């Protein structure tokens, strides 16, 4: 019984030592890497929001008036910037036009994140897309 307890204690201490060693030598990501990951997350969030807007329009035969209205109709999406926690900017322009905006940390004008037109290539700072729908039949 004492041997079993001693083996368990030694195993636990060894596992703790390995864990502490790993976290002490594991490199922290650079600020540039973190910023790039944040922007990749923004592009992914915005892509899903655009899809939700188009689905909403297909069901309701109109665009949502606010991001809040879209959020109430669509669950499980991220509506806020991953760093600031501020909501992404959505503007209902008219019955066929909306804009969606975000603030980016990196310049991706030459290397796109994904394939979302308007957001996959962006500069640093505030960026918006405008989408226009043809008239409903």
C-alpha beads as a LAMMPS data file, in Angstrom:
LAMMPS data file: protein, C-alpha beads

137 atoms
136 bonds

1 atom types
1 bond types

-500.0 500.0 xlo xhi
-500.0 500.0 ylo yhi
-500.0 500.0 zlo zhi

Masses

1 110.0

Atoms # bond

1 1 1 0.000 0.000 0.000
2 1 1 2.776 2.437 0.916
3 1 1 4.680 1.494 -2.266
4 1 1 1.612 2.242 -4.387
5 1 1 1.161 5.599 -2.667
6 1 1 4.850 6.423 -3.101
7 1 1 4.746 5.517 -6.816
8 1 1 1.658 7.702 -7.311
9 1 1 3.306 10.605 -5.501
10 1 1 6.531 10.305 -7.513
11 1 1 4.577 10.023 -10.780
12 1 1 2.582 13.132 -9.918
13 1 1 5.694 15.100 -9.023
14 1 1 7.401 13.972 -12.230
15 1 1 4.382 15.014 -14.324
16 1 1 4.323 18.402 -12.574
17 1 1 8.056 18.873 -13.218
18 1 1 7.633 18.070 -16.916
19 1 1 4.691 20.485 -17.161
20 1 1 6.625 23.290 -15.455
21 1 1 9.615 22.663 -17.696
22 1 1 7.455 22.817 -20.828
23 1 1 5.754 26.083 -19.905
24 1 1 9.058 27.672 -18.955
25 1 1 10.754 26.918 -22.288
26 1 1 7.752 27.057 -24.632
27 1 1 8.134 30.228 -26.681
28 1 1 5.490 32.915 -26.404
29 1 1 4.012 33.897 -29.761
30 1 1 5.270 37.201 -31.105
31 1 1 2.957 40.245 -31.030
32 1 1 2.807 40.038 -34.853
33 1 1 1.646 36.408 -34.674
34 1 1 -1.003 37.278 -32.106
35 1 1 -2.234 40.219 -34.230
36 1 1 -2.404 37.989 -37.316
37 1 1 -4.402 35.364 -35.407
38 1 1 -6.789 38.067 -34.174
39 1 1 -7.334 39.300 -37.741
40 1 1 -7.853 35.758 -39.020
41 1 1 -10.514 35.353 -36.332
42 1 1 -12.149 38.629 -37.403
43 1 1 -12.292 37.513 -41.047
44 1 1 -13.814 34.189 -39.974
45 1 1 -16.401 35.937 -37.761
46 1 1 -17.327 38.403 -40.521
47 1 1 -17.663 35.613 -43.072
48 1 1 -20.162 33.835 -40.820
49 1 1 -22.045 37.085 -40.177
50 1 1 -22.315 37.724 -43.932
51 1 1 -23.667 34.208 -44.401
52 1 1 -26.185 34.834 -41.606
53 1 1 -27.258 38.118 -43.224
54 1 1 -27.873 36.356 -46.518
55 1 1 -29.787 33.552 -44.797
56 1 1 -31.874 36.102 -42.883
57 1 1 -32.688 37.883 -46.125
58 1 1 -33.673 34.594 -47.734
59 1 1 -36.108 33.803 -44.931
60 1 1 -37.414 37.292 -44.102
61 1 1 -37.256 38.772 -47.647
62 1 1 -35.420 41.764 -46.230
63 1 1 -32.137 42.667 -44.611
64 1 1 -31.875 42.873 -40.818
65 1 1 -32.104 46.439 -39.532
66 1 1 -29.480 45.909 -36.834
67 1 1 -26.842 43.409 -35.836
68 1 1 -28.891 42.843 -32.679
69 1 1 -31.887 41.751 -34.767
70 1 1 -29.635 39.364 -36.678
71 1 1 -28.167 38.055 -33.412
72 1 1 -31.647 37.307 -32.079
73 1 1 -32.455 35.316 -35.225
74 1 1 -29.068 33.588 -35.462
75 1 1 -27.340 31.850 -32.579
76 1 1 -23.798 30.649 -32.006
77 1 1 -21.922 33.345 -33.884
78 1 1 -19.322 35.727 -32.567
79 1 1 -20.639 39.277 -32.865
80 1 1 -17.744 41.005 -31.111
81 1 1 -14.151 41.799 -31.883
82 1 1 -11.925 39.178 -30.185
83 1 1 -9.673 41.833 -28.632
84 1 1 -11.837 44.841 -27.808
85 1 1 -15.119 43.036 -27.174
86 1 1 -16.887 45.746 -29.198
87 1 1 -19.585 44.629 -31.614
88 1 1 -18.708 44.501 -35.262
89 1 1 -20.245 47.434 -37.106
90 1 1 -23.307 46.675 -39.239
91 1 1 -25.249 49.397 -41.034
92 1 1 -28.559 48.884 -42.808
93 1 1 -28.218 51.341 -45.687
94 1 1 -31.485 50.581 -47.467
95 1 1 -33.611 47.584 -48.360
96 1 1 -30.958 46.200 -50.706
97 1 1 -27.670 47.492 -49.267
98 1 1 -25.770 46.943 -46.028
99 1 1 -22.257 47.537 -44.781
100 1 1 -20.192 45.526 -42.331
101 1 1 -17.031 46.873 -40.724
102 1 1 -14.205 45.815 -38.435
103 1 1 -10.901 47.175 -37.212
104 1 1 -7.836 45.151 -38.206
105 1 1 -4.418 45.016 -36.582
106 1 1 -2.335 43.850 -39.543
107 1 1 -1.842 44.701 -43.189
108 1 1 -3.041 41.853 -45.389
109 1 1 -3.274 43.774 -48.652
110 1 1 -0.748 41.413 -50.240
111 1 1 -1.516 38.171 -48.391
112 1 1 -5.154 37.332 -47.883
113 1 1 -6.723 35.525 -44.925
114 1 1 -9.228 33.205 -46.501
115 1 1 -11.321 34.188 -49.500
116 1 1 -13.835 36.684 -48.157
117 1 1 -14.070 39.517 -50.685
118 1 1 -13.451 42.857 -49.028
119 1 1 -12.039 41.496 -45.793
120 1 1 -9.574 38.819 -46.838
121 1 1 -7.320 41.615 -48.091
122 1 1 -7.310 44.544 -45.701
123 1 1 -5.039 47.199 -44.355
124 1 1 -4.485 48.198 -40.759
125 1 1 -7.437 49.962 -39.167
126 1 1 -11.095 50.384 -40.023
127 1 1 -12.298 48.402 -43.062
128 1 1 -15.824 48.064 -44.442
129 1 1 -17.584 46.164 -47.168
130 1 1 -20.815 47.170 -48.847
131 1 1 -23.132 44.557 -50.305
132 1 1 -25.950 45.260 -52.730
133 1 1 -28.694 42.794 -53.585
134 1 1 -30.683 42.769 -56.773
135 1 1 -34.340 43.595 -56.318
136 1 1 -36.442 40.706 -55.090
137 1 1 -38.828 39.333 -57.700

Bonds

1 1 1 2
2 1 2 3
3 1 3 4
4 1 4 5
5 1 5 6
6 1 6 7
7 1 7 8
8 1 8 9
9 1 9 10
10 1 10 11
11 1 11 12
12 1 12 13
13 1 13 14
14 1 14 15
15 1 15 16
16 1 16 17
17 1 17 18
18 1 18 19
19 1 19 20
20 1 20 21
21 1 21 22
22 1 22 23
23 1 23 24
24 1 24 25
25 1 25 26
26 1 26 27
27 1 27 28
28 1 28 29
29 1 29 30
30 1 30 31
31 1 31 32
32 1 32 33
33 1 33 34
34 1 34 35
35 1 35 36
36 1 36 37
37 1 37 38
38 1 38 39
39 1 39 40
40 1 40 41
41 1 41 42
42 1 42 43
43 1 43 44
44 1 44 45
45 1 45 46
46 1 46 47
47 1 47 48
48 1 48 49
49 1 49 50
50 1 50 51
51 1 51 52
52 1 52 53
53 1 53 54
54 1 54 55
55 1 55 56
56 1 56 57
57 1 57 58
58 1 58 59
59 1 59 60
60 1 60 61
61 1 61 62
62 1 62 63
63 1 63 64
64 1 64 65
65 1 65 66
66 1 66 67
67 1 67 68
68 1 68 69
69 1 69 70
70 1 70 71
71 1 71 72
72 1 72 73
73 1 73 74
74 1 74 75
75 1 75 76
76 1 76 77
77 1 77 78
78 1 78 79
79 1 79 80
80 1 80 81
81 1 81 82
82 1 82 83
83 1 83 84
84 1 84 85
85 1 85 86
86 1 86 87
87 1 87 88
88 1 88 89
89 1 89 90
90 1 90 91
91 1 91 92
92 1 92 93
93 1 93 94
94 1 94 95
95 1 95 96
96 1 96 97
97 1 97 98
98 1 98 99
99 1 99 100
100 1 100 101
101 1 101 102
102 1 102 103
103 1 103 104
104 1 104 105
105 1 105 106
106 1 106 107
107 1 107 108
108 1 108 109
109 1 109 110
110 1 110 111
111 1 111 112
112 1 112 113
113 1 113 114
114 1 114 115
115 1 115 116
116 1 116 117
117 1 117 118
118 1 118 119
119 1 119 120
120 1 120 121
121 1 121 122
122 1 122 123
123 1 123 124
124 1 124 125
125 1 125 126
126 1 126 127
127 1 127 128
128 1 128 129
129 1 129 130
130 1 130 131
131 1 131 132
132 1 132 133
133 1 133 134
134 1 134 135
135 1 135 136
136 1 136 137
